[in-house]
Amino acid sequence: MASMLVGAAPIGRLDVAVDKLRSAKGLIRVCLTADPANFPACVDDADAITRTVAANTHMMRFDGLPHGNYAIAVIHDENGNSKLDTLAGIPREGFGFSQNPAITFGPPRFAAAKFAVTSDAEIQRIRMRYIL
């Protein structure tokens, strides 16, 4: 059996904690990707992992991730309409990113939210932000 594991890609676990939700209404939508071209939307990324959980869920676990670089985008979809609502381009619902990068105009680039999964267990704490 040990010979079957030789050459296998190392895998790890990632725990994601979501902090500072302003309410338990609606859903949390999470996108985990290793593809800089598809961050933060993950729309065209067949390998992205997306999850939708109740807003009263503050911890998620991703098992079996190959070691590498990833980034996470989170929205607090308070009204459950499957999108981040905006007013004149300004988010009306909460959002957050791995590494909690500074937010200026628009979402951060992959490089600002990037973190590495290099061990058996990693954790990311994502602080939600609300503008309106």
C-alpha atoms as one frame of an Amber mdcrd trajectory, in Angstrom:
protein
   0.000   0.000   0.000   2.842   2.425   0.743   4.049   2.038  -2.842   0.687
   3.368  -4.075   1.232   6.629  -2.187   4.654   7.323  -3.693   4.328  10.224
  -6.100   0.850  11.178  -4.914   0.314  14.941  -4.771   0.250  16.236  -1.196
  -3.157  17.374  -0.019  -4.319  19.516   2.861  -7.351  20.787   4.681  -8.496
  24.391   4.837 -10.761  25.818   7.510 -12.406  29.134   6.656 -13.832  31.310
   9.430 -16.158  34.155   8.468 -16.216  37.025  10.986 -18.184  40.273  11.399
 -21.439  39.280   9.683 -23.980  42.025  10.418 -26.880  39.581  10.581 -27.802
  35.909  10.287 -30.207  36.674   7.429 -29.734  35.036   4.055 -26.771  33.048
   2.791 -23.001  33.098   2.632 -21.612  32.368  -0.832 -17.984  31.254  -0.969
 -15.682  30.807  -3.951 -12.285  29.112  -3.533 -10.050  29.202  -6.601  -6.451
  28.668  -7.643  -6.997  30.468 -10.981  -6.022  34.170 -10.926  -7.953  34.787
 -14.161 -11.226  33.715 -12.527 -10.927  35.540  -9.211 -13.125  36.722  -7.579
 -16.125  35.515  -9.622 -15.077  31.882 -10.319 -17.576  31.857 -13.202 -15.394
  30.155 -15.826 -13.298  28.078 -13.427 -14.274  24.405 -13.626 -11.918  23.637
 -10.716 -13.269  26.323  -8.368 -15.034  25.159  -5.243 -18.184  27.095  -4.471
 -20.385  26.716  -1.429 -23.580  28.297  -0.260 -24.398  27.999   3.428 -26.799
  29.640   5.865 -25.561  32.981   7.196 -25.505  31.616  10.729 -22.661  29.279
   9.637 -19.342  30.868  10.537 -16.919  28.029   9.752 -16.444  25.923   6.628
 -13.995  23.117   5.915 -12.458  22.219   2.568 -10.836  18.773   2.603  -8.535
  17.187   0.028  -7.027  20.362  -1.451  -3.849  19.880  -3.451  -1.027  21.997
  -2.048  -0.765  25.311  -3.878  -1.900  28.914  -3.962  -5.566  29.841  -3.580
  -7.790  32.865  -2.997 -11.269  33.095  -1.504 -14.112  35.522  -2.200 -17.165
  35.628   0.084 -20.451  37.502  -0.194 -23.217  37.805   2.385 -26.290  37.371
   0.188 -28.742  38.747   2.736 -31.785  38.564   0.461 -30.907  35.181  -1.094
 -31.052  36.357  -4.730 -27.759  34.619  -5.676 -25.811  37.813  -6.371 -24.054
  40.719  -4.682 -26.519  43.598  -4.805 -25.052  47.005  -5.639 -26.214  50.615
  -5.833 -24.319  52.636  -8.445 -21.601  49.971  -8.333 -21.257  50.114  -4.541
 -21.990  46.803  -2.743 -25.172  46.860  -0.629 -24.352  43.471   0.887 -21.293
  42.237   2.724 -18.159  40.919   1.065 -14.767  39.616   2.119 -11.593  38.063
   0.772  -8.843  35.789   2.034  -5.920  37.666   3.588  -8.349  40.601   4.238
  -6.612  42.926   1.741  -7.225  46.665   1.668 -10.180  47.539  -0.543  -9.995
  50.561  -2.818 -12.017  50.687  -6.050 -13.279  47.253  -7.005 -12.272  43.848
  -5.721  -8.641  43.015  -4.977  -6.476  41.136  -7.423  -5.721  37.446  -6.849
  -2.200  38.342  -5.653  -3.587  40.437  -2.772  -5.911  37.648  -1.561  -3.558
  34.740  -2.289  -2.515  32.290   0.409  -0.754  28.937   0.278  -1.993  25.540
   1.372   1.287  23.830   2.237   0.473  21.646   5.222  -2.151  19.222   6.484
  -4.258  21.996   8.038  -4.494  25.697   7.202  -6.947  28.377   8.352  -8.154
  31.624   6.819 -10.156  34.182   8.826 -12.202  36.388   6.537 -13.595  39.652
   7.881 -16.815  40.721   6.197 -17.131  44.350   5.119 -20.246  46.425   4.565
 -20.309  49.779   2.800 -24.050  50.539   2.703
